[in-house]
Amino acid sequence: MRTSVLCVFALSAGAALADPMSDRGYLINCAEDEGPPACLIVSRGVNLLVTGEGGTPPGVFQTLWALPALSALSFEGTLANIGDSSAEIVLSSVKAEPDDLYEGNLRAMQGRWQPDGEETPFYIEIFGMDWTEMVQDEYGDAFLMVLAEGCGNGITPGNGMAISLYRYGDDPEDDACWRLEYIDDTTMELRDFKGEQGAVTFTRLP
């Protein structure tokens, strides 16, 4: 049984739609804490909810359920209840992508990070594909991360992984774009490619 908490997100109240989707993404986690078993996938800045009783064939759902959290995967399915940054999906197939370029970086980024030299009690918290700014231990702006070779505005920062940030509930353009230049157990170095912050070194918090 998975013990991780499944991220909960609100779907729009509009009419349900049905659109085919074939893409790659990352499994955030699976859980059965409340209601039927369910898994959350993030793909291209959209949270996709897969439920065990939502029409996905049992074999396909079991394949998804067996994958470790933050696994890269490819999938095919049909979307429904599409919101601004979320939807439900009925999968027809799913496959792990162990050669994904960014899976290891995503796992290394999980946790709380404080910019070096920060005078105020500010840090960022990364959980799954969510990037949340924290001020005095209170939640601030929240963003959904998209990992790719280039930024959402078309800029390619060069060698390395680009991290585009899309503010929840905002317009579809990315609010920021960083290049991951270095990461280990205690240090993360990012370079700002949309603002004016330049290179920023973060230290992992306990």
Buried (B, 14 or more C-beta within 10 A) or exposed (E): EBEEEBBEBEBBEEEEEEEEBEBBBBBBBBBBEEEEBBBBBBBBBBBBBBBBEBBBEEEBBEBBBEBEBBBBBBBBBBBBBBBBBBBBBBBBBBBBBEEBEBBEBBEBBBBBBBBEEEEEEEBBBBBBBBBBBBEEEEEEBBBBBBBBEBBBEEBEBEEBBBBBBBBBEEEEEBBBBBBBBEBEEEEBBBBBBBEEEEEBBBBBEE
